[in-house]
């Protein structure tokens, strides 16, 4: 019966929904800025590729916030911020911090 099959699927926790939505919002904000600057078209294939980035960045930020014992409100804000910045910008930031505190030595 169809009702029995639906009972086997566990519900999605609201924290994942909120941080995933925050990630999508942050990525849409980034896309809107790129459209305003003329670097992207309003409707393009780039939007499809932004969805996994948005969800991954949002849920990654949520994981860091859970580790830091933060509530859901700062977690959603962190998801929006991380997704807006994107993986490339965060990689640059982590690289500069590592260079500053580790002396800029390349890995052996």
Backbone as a printed PyTorch tensor [residue, N CA C, xyz], in Angstrom:
tensor([[[  0.8290,  -1.1710,   0.0000],
         [  0.0000,   0.0000,   0.0000],
         [  0.8850,   1.2500,   0.0000]],

        [[  0.4360,   2.3010,  -0.6300],
         [  1.2570,   3.5210,  -0.7030],
         [  1.5290,   4.1530,   0.6530]],

        [[  0.5970,   4.0790,   1.5660],
         [  0.7830,   4.6890,   2.8820],
         [  1.8800,   4.0200,   3.6860]],

        [[  2.0370,   2.7180,   3.5270],
         [  3.0690,   1.9930,   4.2640],
         [  4.4630,   2.3490,   3.7530]],

        [[  4.5760,   2.5720,   2.4640],
         [  5.8780,   2.9070,   1.8920],
         [  6.3690,   4.2600,   2.3950]],

        [[  5.4920,   5.2160,   2.5300],
         [  5.8670,   6.5450,   3.0120],
         [  6.2760,   6.5160,   4.4750]],

        [[  5.7970,   5.5480,   5.2340],
         [  6.1450,   5.4680,   6.6480],
         [  7.6070,   5.0630,   6.8390]],

        [[  8.2120,   4.4400,   5.8380],
         [  9.5980,   3.9870,   5.9480],
         [ 10.6090,   5.1100,   5.7110]],

        [[ 10.1800,   6.2110,   5.1090],
         [ 11.0930,   7.3190,   4.8020],
         [ 11.1720,   8.2380,   6.0140]],

        [[ 12.3700,   8.3930,   6.5830],
         [ 12.4800,   9.2790,   7.7470],
         [ 12.3090,  10.7350,   7.3410]],

        [[ 11.7410,  11.5460,   8.2090],
         [ 11.5760,  12.9680,   7.8730],
         [ 12.9210,  13.6920,   7.8560]],

        [[ 12.9940,  14.7380,   7.0600],
         [ 14.2120,  15.5540,   6.9850],
         [ 14.2090,  16.5170,   8.1700]],

        [[ 15.2870,  16.5430,   8.9530],
         [ 15.3300,  17.4780,  10.0900],
         [ 15.2300,  18.9290,   9.6130]],

        [[ 14.4850,  19.7600,  10.3470],
         [ 14.3120,  21.1510,   9.9100],
         [ 15.6180,  21.9340,   9.8150]],

        [[ 16.6300,  21.5560,  10.6000],
         [ 17.9090,  22.2620,  10.5390],
         [ 18.5470,  22.1340,   9.1590]],

        [[ 18.4100,  20.9650,   8.5500],
         [ 18.9680,  20.7640,   7.2160],
         [ 18.1880,  21.5520,   6.1700]],

        [[ 16.8800,  21.6430,   6.3640],
         [ 16.0620,  22.4190,   5.4330],
         [ 16.4280,  23.9000,   5.5230]],

        [[ 16.5270,  24.4220,   6.7470],
         [ 16.8330,  25.8490,   6.9290],
         [ 18.2260,  26.2000,   6.4280]],

        [[ 19.2350,  25.3800,   6.7520],
         [ 20.5860,  25.7170,   6.3000],
         [ 20.7460,  25.4830,   4.8030]],

        [[ 20.0500,  24.4910,   4.2600],
         [ 20.0710,  24.3000,   2.8080],
         [ 19.4260,  25.4730,   2.0950]],

        [[ 18.3000,  25.9530,   2.6370],
         [ 17.6420,  27.1270,   2.0550],
         [ 18.5180,  28.3650,   2.2060]],

        [[ 19.2140,  28.4870,   3.3330],
         [ 20.1450,  29.6020,   3.5140],
         [ 21.2730,  29.5390,   2.4990]],

        [[ 21.7690,  28.3450,   2.2310],
         [ 22.8040,  28.1830,   1.2160],
         [ 22.3210,  28.5810,  -0.1640]],

        [[ 21.0910,  28.1940,  -0.4950],
         [ 20.5320,  28.5880,  -1.7900],
         [ 20.3530,  30.1010,  -1.8790]],

        [[ 19.9030,  30.7100,  -0.7850],
         [ 19.7350,  32.1640,  -0.7700],
         [ 21.0760,  32.8740,  -0.9590]],

        [[ 22.1030,  32.4150,  -0.2580],
         [ 23.4280,  33.0110,  -0.3980],
         [ 23.9650,  32.8850,  -1.8100]],

        [[ 23.7420,  31.7370,  -2.4400],
         [ 24.2290,  31.5380,  -3.8030],
         [ 23.4510,  32.3910,  -4.7940]],

        [[ 22.1350,  32.5680,  -4.5550],
         [ 21.3440,  33.4530,  -5.4090],
         [ 21.7900,  34.9060,  -5.2660]],

        [[ 22.1790,  35.2970,  -4.0570],
         [ 22.7110,  36.6490,  -3.8540],
         [ 24.0010,  36.8340,  -4.6480]],

        [[ 24.8630,  35.8210,  -4.6310],
         [ 26.1020,  35.8830,  -5.3960],
         [ 25.8000,  35.9770,  -6.8870]],

        [[ 24.8470,  35.1650,  -7.3520],
         [ 24.4760,  35.1730,  -8.7680],
         [ 23.9300,  36.5390,  -9.1760]],

        [[ 23.0950,  37.1320,  -8.3290],
         [ 22.5300,  38.4500,  -8.6390],
         [ 23.6400,  39.5010,  -8.7540]],

        [[ 24.6360,  39.4210,  -7.8810],
         [ 25.7500,  40.3660,  -7.9590],
         [ 26.5320,  40.1820,  -9.2610]],

        [[ 26.7410,  38.9380,  -9.6570],
         [ 27.4660,  38.6680, -10.8990],
         [ 26.6740,  39.1450, -12.1190]],

        [[ 25.3520,  39.0230, -12.0770],
         [ 24.5130,  39.5300, -13.1750],
         [ 24.6190,  41.0470, -13.2390]],

        [[ 24.5730,  41.7160, -12.0890],
         [ 24.6900,  43.1780, -12.0740],
         [ 26.0260,  43.6420, -12.6270]],

        [[ 27.0750,  42.8890, -12.3780],
         [ 28.4060,  43.2570, -12.8840],
         [ 28.6120,  42.8680, -14.3440]],

        [[ 27.6560,  42.1390, -14.9110],
         [ 27.7590,  41.7340, -16.3050],
         [ 28.5920,  40.4890, -16.5400]],

        [[ 28.9060,  39.7470, -15.5050],
         [ 29.7320,  38.5400, -15.6400],
         [ 28.9100,  37.2880, -15.9280]],

        [[ 27.5980,  37.3470, -15.6510],
         [ 26.7140,  36.2140, -15.8910],
         [ 25.4200,  36.6960, -16.5130]],

        [[ 24.7660,  35.7710, -17.1990],
         [ 23.4320,  36.0430, -17.7150],
         [ 22.4250,  35.7030, -16.6150]],

        [[ 21.2590,  36.3540, -16.6210],
         [ 20.2780,  36.0650, -15.5670],
         [ 19.8390,  34.6000, -15.5370]],

        [[ 19.6410,  33.9940, -16.6940],
         [ 19.2510,  32.5900, -16.7610],
         [ 20.2990,  31.8480, -17.5610]],

        [[ 21.0260,  30.9500, -16.8860],
         [ 22.0640,  30.1900, -17.5790],
         [ 22.2640,  28.8540, -16.8740]],

        [[ 23.1090,  28.0320, -17.4660],
         [ 23.4200,  26.7350, -16.8780],
         [ 24.1890,  26.8830, -15.5740]],

        [[ 24.7790,  28.0330, -15.3500],
         [ 25.5250,  28.2630, -14.1030],
         [ 24.6180,  28.1270, -12.8870]],

        [[ 23.3410,  28.4510, -13.0440],
         [ 22.4020,  28.3040, -11.9270],
         [ 22.2550,  26.8460, -11.5140]],

        [[ 22.2680,  25.9360, -12.4840],
         [ 22.1440,  24.5120, -12.1700],
         [ 23.3730,  24.0420, -11.3920]],

        [[ 24.5390,  24.5230, -11.7740],
         [ 25.7620,  24.1140, -11.1000],
         [ 25.9240,  24.7760,  -9.7380]],

        [[ 25.2120,  25.8610,  -9.5050],
         [ 25.2690,  26.5290,  -8.2060],
         [ 24.4850,  25.7910,  -7.1270]],

        [[ 23.5230,  24.9520,  -7.5050],
         [ 22.6940,  24.2600,  -6.5090],
         [ 23.5290,  23.3320,  -5.6220]],

        [[ 24.3600,  22.4270,  -6.1750],
         [ 25.1550,  21.5880,  -5.2700],
         [ 26.1600,  22.3880,  -4.4510]],

        [[ 26.6920,  23.4620,  -5.0190],
         [ 27.6040,  24.3130,  -4.2600],
         [ 26.8660,  24.9320,  -3.0840]],

        [[ 25.6640,  25.4370,  -3.3450],
         [ 24.8770,  26.0880,  -2.2990],
         [ 24.5350,  25.1160,  -1.1800]],

        [[ 24.0640,  23.9380,  -1.5350],
         [ 23.6980,  22.9630,  -0.5080],
         [ 24.9270,  22.4760,   0.2590]],

        [[ 26.0010,  22.2110,  -0.4520],
         [ 27.2240,  21.7580,   0.2120],
         [ 27.7980,  22.7990,   1.1490]],

        [[ 27.8380,  24.0390,   0.7140],
         [ 28.3620,  25.1050,   1.5630],
         [ 27.4360,  25.3500,   2.7540]],

        [[ 26.1290,  25.3020,   2.5300],
         [ 25.1770,  25.5100,   3.6240],
         [ 25.2660,  24.4280,   4.6710]],

        [[ 25.3050,  23.1800,   4.2200],
         [ 25.3750,  22.0780,   5.1800],
         [ 26.7500,  21.9720,   5.8230]],

        [[ 27.7920,  22.3660,   5.1100],
         [ 29.1220,  22.4070,   5.7230],
         [ 29.1940,  23.4520,   6.8180]],

        [[ 28.6130,  24.6140,   6.5560],
         [ 28.5700,  25.6660,   7.5770],
         [ 27.7470,  25.2090,   8.7740]],

        [[ 26.6670,  24.4850,   8.5310],
         [ 25.8570,  23.9610,   9.6260],
         [ 26.6740,  22.9810,  10.4780]],

        [[ 27.4720,  22.1480,   9.8300],
         [ 28.3150,  21.2160,  10.5770],
         [ 29.3110,  21.9250,  11.4720]],

        [[ 29.9120,  22.9930,  10.9770],
         [ 30.8460,  23.7740,  11.7900],
         [ 30.1080,  24.4180,  12.9580]],

        [[ 28.8980,  24.9050,  12.7000],
         [ 28.1200,  25.5470,  13.7700],
         [ 27.6630,  24.5340,  14.8170]],

        [[ 27.3510,  23.3260,  14.4100],
         [ 27.0060,  22.2780,  15.3840],
         [ 28.2290,  21.9600,  16.2290]],

        [[ 29.3850,  21.8740,  15.5860],
         [ 30.6260,  21.6090,  16.3190],
         [ 30.9000,  22.7150,  17.3340]],

        [[ 30.5600,  23.9700,  16.9790],
         [ 30.7790,  25.1130,  17.8650],
         [ 29.6270,  25.3260,  18.8460]],

        [[ 28.6350,  24.4240,  18.8190],
         [ 27.4780,  24.4780,  19.7250],
         [ 26.6760,  25.7730,  19.5640]],

        [[ 26.4670,  26.1960,  18.3170],
         [ 25.6780,  27.3950,  18.0510],
         [ 24.2250,  27.0130,  17.7700]],

        [[ 23.3220,  27.9490,  17.9720],
         [ 21.8980,  27.7270,  17.7220],
         [ 21.6280,  27.7510,  16.2170]],

        [[ 20.3850,  27.5250,  15.8460],
         [ 20.0370,  27.4640,  14.4210],
         [ 20.1280,  28.8290,  13.7420]],

        [[ 19.8430,  29.9250,  14.4590],
         [ 19.8760,  31.2430,  13.8250],
         [ 21.2700,  31.5980,  13.3030]],

        [[ 22.3250,  31.4960,  14.1100],
         [ 23.6480,  31.7710,  13.5390],
         [ 24.0790,  30.7220,  12.5200]],

        [[ 23.5280,  29.5280,  12.6140],
         [ 23.8630,  28.4880,  11.6340],
         [ 23.3270,  28.8530,  10.2550]],

        [[ 22.0990,  29.3530,  10.2020],
         [ 21.5260,  29.7680,   8.9170],
         [ 22.2920,  30.9730,   8.3730]],

        [[ 22.6520,  31.8990,   9.2490],
         [ 23.4340,  33.0630,   8.8160],
         [ 24.7920,  32.6260,   8.2740]],

        [[ 25.4330,  31.6860,   8.9410],
         [ 26.7200,  31.1680,   8.4590],
         [ 26.5470,  30.4560,   7.1240]],

        [[ 25.4320,  29.7500,   6.9450],
         [ 25.1740,  29.0730,   5.6750],
         [ 25.0200,  30.0870,   4.5450]],

        [[ 24.2990,  31.1740,   4.8000],
         [ 24.1380,  32.2180,   3.7810],
         [ 25.4900,  32.8410,   3.4470]],

        [[ 26.2610,  33.1720,   4.4590],
         [ 27.5600,  33.8090,   4.2490],
         [ 28.5300,  32.8890,   3.5070]],

        [[ 28.6260,  31.6400,   3.9540],
         [ 29.5600,  30.7020,   3.3140],
         [ 29.1680,  30.4440,   1.8720]],

        [[ 27.8830,  30.3270,   1.6140],
         [ 27.4310,  30.0710,   0.2560],
         [ 27.6140,  31.2900,  -0.6320]],

        [[ 27.4260,  32.4710,  -0.0760],
         [ 27.6500,  33.7010,  -0.8400],
         [ 29.1240,  33.8200,  -1.2330]],

        [[ 30.0000,  33.5560,  -0.2800],
         [ 31.4350,  33.6440,  -0.5680],
         [ 31.8770,  32.5410,  -1.5220]],

        [[ 31.3440,  31.3510,  -1.3430],
         [ 31.6720,  30.2430,  -2.2220],
         [ 32.9580,  29.5540,  -1.8330]],

        [[ 33.1990,  28.3850,  -2.4160],
         [ 34.3820,  27.6060,  -2.0480],
         [ 35.6970,  28.2730,  -2.4370]],

        [[ 35.7170,  28.9870,  -3.5640],
         [ 36.9620,  29.6060,  -4.0110],
         [ 37.4170,  30.6980,  -3.0460]],

        [[ 36.5050,  31.5580,  -2.6320],
         [ 36.8530,  32.6430,  -1.7050],
         [ 37.2720,  32.0910,  -0.3540]],

        [[ 36.5510,  31.0880,   0.1320],
         [ 36.9190,  30.4940,   1.4190],
         [ 38.2780,  29.8110,   1.3320]],

        [[ 38.5870,  29.1990,   0.1950],
         [ 39.9030,  28.5910,   0.0140],
         [ 41.0010,  29.6530,   0.0600]],

        [[ 40.7530,  30.8000,  -0.5690],
         [ 41.7300,  31.8940,  -0.5110],
         [ 41.9280,  32.3950,   0.9180]],

        [[ 40.8150,  32.5520,   1.6540],
         [ 40.9130,  33.0250,   3.0380],
         [ 41.6900,  32.0470,   3.9110]],

        [[ 41.3720,  30.7630,   3.7930],
         [ 42.0980,  29.7590,   4.5820],
         [ 43.5690,  29.7190,   4.1900]],

        [[ 43.8530,  29.8810,   2.8980],
         [ 45.2410,  29.8980,   2.4490],
         [ 46.0250,  31.0670,   3.0170]],

        [[ 45.4160,  32.2350,   3.0550],
         [ 46.1000,  33.4070,   3.6170],
         [ 46.3210,  33.2680,   5.1210]],

        [[ 45.3400,  32.7170,   5.8190],
         [ 45.5080,  32.4890,   7.2560],
         [ 46.6140,  31.4660,   7.5010]],

        [[ 46.6360,  30.4130,   6.6990],
         [ 47.6790,  29.3990,   6.8470],
         [ 49.0580,  29.9840,   6.5540]],

        [[ 49.1540,  30.8180,   5.5100],
         [ 50.4330,  31.4540,   5.2000],
         [ 50.9020,  32.3550,   6.3340]],

        [[ 49.9580,  33.0670,   6.9380],
         [ 50.3160,  33.9830,   8.0150],
         [ 50.7990,  33.2430,   9.2530]],

        [[ 50.0810,  32.1950,   9.6320],
         [ 50.3940,  31.5160,  10.8880],
         [ 51.3370,  30.3230,  10.7300]],

        [[ 51.4700,  29.7980,   9.5190],
         [ 52.3740,  28.6620,   9.2950],
         [ 53.6140,  29.0710,   8.5170]],

        [[ 53.7790,  30.3440,   8.2540],
         [ 54.9950,  30.8240,   7.6000],
         [ 55.0210,  30.6740,   6.1030]],

        [[ 53.9290,  30.2890,   5.4750],
         [ 53.8940,  30.1880,   4.0190],
         [ 54.7700,  29.0740,   3.4710]],

        [[ 55.0320,  28.0450,   4.2570],
         [ 55.8690,  26.9400,   3.8050],
         [ 55.0290,  25.9630,   2.9930]],

        [[ 55.4980,  25.5660,   1.8280],
         [ 54.7430,  24.5800,   1.0370],
         [ 54.7860,  23.2050,   1.7040]],

        [[ 53.7700,  22.4220,   1.4290],
         [ 53.7060,  21.0690,   1.9920],
         [ 54.7990,  20.2130,   1.3850]],

        [[ 55.3750,  19.3480,   2.1960],
         [ 56.4730,  18.4960,   1.7160],
         [ 55.9830,  17.2690,   1.0330]]])
